[in-house]
Structures are given as structure tokens and as C-alpha cells.
């Protein structure tokens, strides 16, 4: 049976390991949960995604510039941002298995089960309770009450033997410098990259000669001590974000928010993922963070369901005002033309690099029947493919190898290429199909006479005979005009 959509992450996890996209961290020691390393193919894909984002967010805009802020920041930053006080998840432990869960997620799973059983009324009632939890007594007590009243059992052990629900701060804490360990030298690993942008807002304004509206973009690592992290690179404890904060005049924020939501949807579509698996989901007004005026998730239909890959937020002047308050430094903008002073509002676009990678891998994955055999192929956009061209001499004859190496050397200037002379041509094609390589070039004896080669396309497996001199332009054209199936 051909596979065009996955219903679990299993095949992606196993292909990622076998082909060198993604490995578990410290695997020889049994692994470190929710931390992953990118292998040779993974890092090429990752760089291509980063470059596509960087170009779309900086190069094509004359009013968006980049920064690369440090991971360590002054501890006051996280007080100002609200993370020390409020960046918590409610956790609960199953006393029997000693496993820890997110209390809200346990309830969500229970609601899903009720829906599967057809008990929609009860599911709706609980969903409403969950949505309003925390507004009556306190989040932890509310969640605990629901779990008790519904007699929800632990997913793995089946036990009904819970601890209380407690708040758990997701920031990783460590100590800074070689001084004694007291509270004064506590430092955090940043849980988001955005604050590195806000604290540099003035520096950028003073040096880059930008005027509102303008944006600051950044790609970097973020760390969250997630309570539950069992979904491959979807939810990690160390991950990478690509964020852009766009500073605008209050009053124009509504339009700018709409514009950025549209632009960011377009970017995801341009990555070549299937449009019907992407959607924008606005947050209902009563579920917005206290400082946000509007927010939406861009969601992809992963094998684990519709999930957020990017968040677009209208953060108002919350962050700049808080940094003004906590640092004592003015964060206002002076509009010389209009001769007025104000604290800009911020429209944030925040996309997870690892979740984008996972989206691309899941979207590209296909199993097809070819001559009674199964072909596994990653039909990703050729511009993202880790290796662009596989180059094969038909057999290991010196004259074929020589021409193949010559072509390899020429194409290397413009594309990532891979020379391979081992195994049958069919096997070499299959290896490249699994790696998502969009083009394979085979050098045969005819080519020695007329300087032509066979180029084979990954998606439809069709082949063309092309003059060696035209290879580069054929490949370029194909990359430019590629469309998802
Ligand atoms: P979720 O609700 O799924 O935990 P979030 O709303 O906390 O996500 P944001 O704080 O808006 O996420 O972060 C912006 C982006 O960073 C997310 O859209 C996601 O792509 C990415 N991200 C957040 N947490 C993680 C994580 N633990 N692992 C991988 N990527 C993450």
C-alpha cells in the first residue's frame, strides 16, 4: 500500500537515525531524553531552512536587521519578562510508577477519549472546566479537582494514586562564576530568544539607523525543562527558535499583525509542504496571554495531530515597558517627523526550527510501490534537500569515474553533491531517494563520446539525456519551478 501520510512518528524517527538526519543525544550512554543531535544530512537540511528564513526575514526587507544575542542574560531580564514568576506548567506525579505528567495534558487526553467514545456532552463540559481552570481558585487546585472527580487514571500504570498538582518552572537554572552557590549568582538558560532582541532594541536603533516600523531577527537556542517531552523533536528541552520582533507605532499594530500572519503562512507554503496540512488558528480572546492583544498559531497536521509550528503575537508594549521599569532605561521612540514620543508595540513571529524540520520530514515522507518493491522517498522541496545531486559512474571503470569526478567538481561550486560508485544503479537511486536527493546523474560509455549524461528525477523517476554543459541550468530550472504533488 502506498503511504502518503503518516499516522505516527515512528517511521520518521527510524529514517532520521538510519540516514543520519537526527540522532538521540549521548546515545552510547543510553540517551538524554528530549535532547537530539543533528547528523550530516540533518544539519544540511537545518542550514537550508535557517537560510530560507533569514533571507525571507532580513535580506528582502530593508527595515529588518539581525542580531545574535548570548544565551546567558542578566537575571533581571527574566524578572522583567515575567518568566521567573509565571513560566510554569502544572505537574502531577503517579506515585506508583513515579512518572511525571502535565496535569492539563492528562485531562486533555481524557477529554479526547470521551469524544472517541461518543460522550460529547461530558467532553464539552470538561473542556469548558479546563479552559476556565485557574480563574476560580488557582490552577493547580482546579486541575487536581477535575482529575479526582473524573477518577482519571495514570496513562501508563493505570493507577489512581496521584500526588498534588504543583507548579513547575520551566527555566533551567545554574550558577554563574566561581563563587559560592547562593541565590545571588543564579543564572538561567534563556527559555526564548525574544528577550535578547528586546534588550538590544536601543543598541540597534542607535547603530543601524532604523526607524519605526522596523524589525530585529534572530536565530538561536532556547531551553525549557519541559515536564513531558516524548514527541521526538516536536517537544525538546534544548531547541532552536527563529524569531522576529517588529516594532510598530501603536494604532498600526492590528494591520501589521494581519500582514505578518499572512506573510508567515506564505513562507510555510513556500517551503513546499502540502497546503491542506497547514492552517492558521487564532487564539480565542479569552485565552490570550494577559499582555497580548491578538495571537495565532500556524499549525501543521503532524502525525500526532494539528500542532503549533509557529506563533504570531501582538505583544503590545508589554516587553519594552517592563524593561523600562526594571532597568530604568527609557525604551521610547522619538518620531522626528511627527515630533512625538511613544513606546512601540511589538508584533512577534516565532517559529521553532526543529518543529519546522519535523514538518518537512513528515510532509515529504512517502512509500511507493515500484516493480513489486517498496520505495521510500522524501519528496521535499529541492531547495531544502540536504544533497542536491548524486553523481554515479555506471560501473567502476576509470574513464567513467574520471568524467563523473569532473562533473562532481564542477557542480560542487553551486550545489551539495555526493559521488557514489558502490552497488547497483538501482540501489544508489534508492539510497538517494531516502535522503531526499532530487537529482541523480549517471555517467555511461555513450557520454564519453558525446559529453552527455542521464539525469534522473527523484519525484517521478523519469530520466532525461542532457549535455554535461547544460546540467547546471537544468538543475537550477527544476529547483526554481518545483511544485509539491
Ligand atoms: P507549546 O504550546 O507547543 O508548548 P509554546 O506556545 O510554548 O508551544 P512559544 O513559546 O510560542 O511556544 O514558542 C514559539 C515556538 O517555539 C513554537 O511555535 C515552537 O515551534 C517552538 N517551541 C516551543 N517550545 C518548544 C519545545 N519544547 N521544543 C521544540 N520547539 C519548541
Boltz pocket constraint, residues with backbone or C-beta under 6 A from the ligand:
constraints:
  - pocket:
      binder: B
      contacts: [[A, 192], [A, 224], [A, 226], [A, 233], [A, 234], [A, 235], [A, 236], [A, 237], [A, 239], [A, 240], [A, 241], [A, 308], [A, 309], [A, 310], [A, 311], [A, 350], [A, 351], [A, 352], [A, 353], [A, 354], [A, 355]]
      max_distance: 6.0
